[in-house]
């Protein structure tokens, strides 16, 4: 009887272990850092306990609101960056019972970086830490439940028309198996608005997956887990900044997290690397 009980306990332990392994196996593993046919331009593996402020600005479109409201809330956990919003997060533009909250990083900023119609709360210095033109850009991430996350680009606005935006993805707070891909023109008349909302075969809030953009001179290709999901036969043709953003709301007191394992950027072999990006390789 004792031997049978021990055997049952052993089988139970094995079943629990198998269940644990099966759960973790749902995460898509990271790609190797070396990418055949490409040269690493910049990356952040988020293995430090401090943010690399040579690469990232720890605020979201800082000229639009006061510094306390635009400041990123983040931490590092298990070799990943965790952006979060919670019941203590201030409204991005104002206080209120149902207003947007934001926590985001971006590879540069300037006054009125985004839309030409953006409000200006105060002028900020131009900071272009990493502003590539074309390449392959990838994150490995787990998306938030109950909030919206985005991995996106915006033109550096050195001219009013250099404002095109590529949403490599936007998530939905209530639809964990759907994403949105968008190309916004924002005054760039060489571009045409495009939009697509693919259904996913997985719950993006439960697992780590790979999300990527190949940005070429006349086209953009969007990828999930190394598979193409959308082709756009157009592209911005000026340097752009990259943003990792989590959007919440003051009506939601729960902690919501956007967990990013890494950010990687590559240039095609033979293409010039982005000026200044040697600091991020």
N, C-alpha and C positions, 0 to 999 in steps of 0.2 A: 504493500500500500504506500509505504514511504517512497519507494522507487518510482511508483506510478505518479505520485504527487510531484516529485522532483522533475520527472519527465514532462508533466503537464506545464509546470512552471517554466521549464526550458523552452518548450514550444511556444508558450505565451510570450516569452522574452524575444524569441526569434520573430514571431509575428509582429510584435510592436516595433522591433528594429526594422523589419521589412517595410512596415507602414511608414516609418520615419524616413527611410531611404526613398520610398516611392514619392513622398511629399516633396523632399528636397530635389528629387530628380526632375520635377516639373520645371524648375528653374533652368533656363537656357544658359549654358556655361559661357564664360567670357571668351571672346575671340583672342587668338594670340596677338601680342602687341605688333609683331612683324606681319605686314600684309603684302603678299606677293604682288609685284607690279606697282607698288606704292611706296612712298617714303614718308616716314613720320614727320609731320610738320609741327604739331603741338599736342600735349596730352596732360591730363591730370588723373591719376589713379585714386586720389582722395585717401591715401594711406597715412597722411599726416594728421596731427591733432590740431593743426592751424591752417587757415585758408591761405592759399597762394594769392595774395593781393597783387602780385605782378601780373597775374592772368585775369583775376576776377574782380569786378566791382560788386560789393556786397549790398546792393540796393537795386530797387526796381524803378527805372525811368525817373531818376531822382529829381529832375527839375520840375516835375509836375505837382509835387506836394512837399510837405515839410520833412526834414531828414528822419525824424522818429517814425513817421508813417511809412516811409519807403524802405527803411532798413530791413535787411534780410534776417530771418530767424533760422538758424541752422546749427547742426552739431555733426560730429563724426562718430560713426558707430560701425564696428566690424568691417573696417576698411571701406566705408562708403560715406558719402555726403548725405545728410538727411535735412532737407528743407521742411519746415513745419509751420503751420498756423494752429492756433488754439483759442480758448476762451479769453486769453489775455491779449490777443492780437488787436491792434488798433485799426480802425477803418483807414483805407488807403487815402481817401480824399477828406474824410470827415468822420466824426463820431456818429453813431446811430445804431438802432436795433437790427437793421438788415442792410448793411453796407459791405462792399467788397473789402476783403483783406488780401494782402499779397506778401509772399516771401520769395525772393528771386536773386539769382546771380546773373551777371552778364559780362562779356569780355570787353566792355567799354561803355562809355556814356557821353552824352553831350546835351546841352539845352535843346529841347524839342527834338529829341532823337527820332521819335516814332512818326506819328501823323503830323502834318503841317497844322492841323487844327488843335493839337494838344494844348491844354492850358499850361502856362508857365508860372509856377509859384515863386521860383527864384532861379537866377542864372547859376550854372555850374561849369567848372572847367571841362574842356574837351579832353577825354581820356580814351585813347584807342589802344588798348592793351594787345588785343589780338583781333585783327580785321582782315581775314584772308579773302582772296578772290579765287573761287572754284576749289574743288577738292572733294574728299570723302570724309564725312563727319558722323561719328557714332557715339551713342551712349548705351550703357547697360543699366536698366532701371526697373524699379517696381513703382507702379503708379498709385496715386492715393484713392482710397475708398471715400466717397462722400465729398470730394472736392475735385477741382480741375487742375490738371498739370499741362505744361506745354514745353516743348523743345523747339526753338524757332530762331530765325535769323531776321535781321533788319538792316537795310543799307545804312552806311555811316553818315548820311545826310551832309556830306561836304557840298552838295548842291541840293536844292529843294526836291528835285525829281529822283534823287538817289535814296529812295525810301521804300523800295519793294520789300515785301516780307514773304518768307517761306515758312509755313508752319509744318515742320517735319512731323509733328503730331500735336493735336490738342485732345485731351481726354474729356470725357463727360462725367460729371459727379454721380450720376445715377445709372450710367450704362457702362459697366466695366468691360463689356465685350465689344465696344465700338470706339473708334477713333475718328478724328476729323483731320484731313489734310487740306490745306488752303494755300493758294498763292494770292496775296493781296497786292494791289498796285500802289495805293497811297500816293497818287500823283505821278507815278511813273507811267507815262502814256505808251511806252514801248511794251508794256505787259498787259495781259488780259486776265481778269479774275478767273480762278479755277477752284473747284471745291469737290471733295469726295469724302464719303463716310463709310469706310469698309467695316464689315463685321469681322470680329476676331474669333479664332477657334479656342480661345483661352480667356480666363479672367485676368486682366492686366494688373489688378490690384493684389493678386495673390502670388504672383511669380515674377522673377526677373526675366526680362526679354531684351533683345537688341533692337534699337531703333536708329536708322541711319539715313543719310542723304548723300547721294552723289550729285554734285553741282557742277555742271559743265557750261560751256559758253552759250549753248543754245538749248539746253535741256536740263531738267531735274528728274532724278529717279529716287523714289522713296522706298525704303526697305524695312522689313521686320524679320528678325532672325535670319538675316542674310538672304532673304527672298524678296524680289521686287514686288511692290504692291500698287504703285502708281507711277505713271510716266507723264511728265509735263513737257511739251515741246517748246518751252520758253524758259528764260531764266534772267534774273538780274545780272547786269554786267559791270558791277562795281563792288568794291570791298564791302563786306557786311560783318556785323557783330553777331555773336551767338548768345542766346538767353536760355536759362533754365528757370522756369517759373511755376509757382504753386499759388492758385487762387482759392480763397475761402470766403467766408461771410460771417459777420458778427452775430448772426442769428444762430450759428452753430457753435456750441461750446466745446465740442470734441476736438481732440488733437488729430490733425490730418497730416500725413507725411508723404513726401515725394522723395524716394530713396534712389540715389544715383551712384552706381558702383564705379563708373569712370566716364570721362569725356576724352575722345581721341579724334585727331584731325590728321589727314594725310593729303599729300600731293602726288599726282601721277609721276612715276619715275621719269626723269628728264625735265619736269616742270620746275621753275624756280620756286624755292621755298618762300614763305611769307616773311618779309623783312621784320626782324626783331623776334621771330618765333624761336630762335635758338635758345632763348631763356626758358622755353617750356618743353624742351625735348630731353 
